[in-house]
Amino acid sequence: MSKSSKRDGAARRVPDNVTEIRKGGYVLAVSGYYKVGGAETALDKMARVLAREDALREIPRTQASDSEQSA
């Protein structure tokens, strides 16, 4: 008995980008797909990710400075 998926019979979509990372004898391939008709660019997405990372970095600094002031 063969395995079936819900995509059987549907046309497979080609990835919008593929990145390969080589480490030793291994190759990690990451495929990226963008929303069809999407208005957000890759630059917009990266800016959003970087803003979130900056926000996460600020949380520990604020908590550390609060504990130093109360001591």
Buried (B, 14 or more C-beta within 10 A) or exposed (E): EEEEEEEEEEEEEEEEEEEEEEEEEEEEEEEEEEEEEEEEEEEEEEEEEEEEEEEEEEEEEEEEEEEEEEE
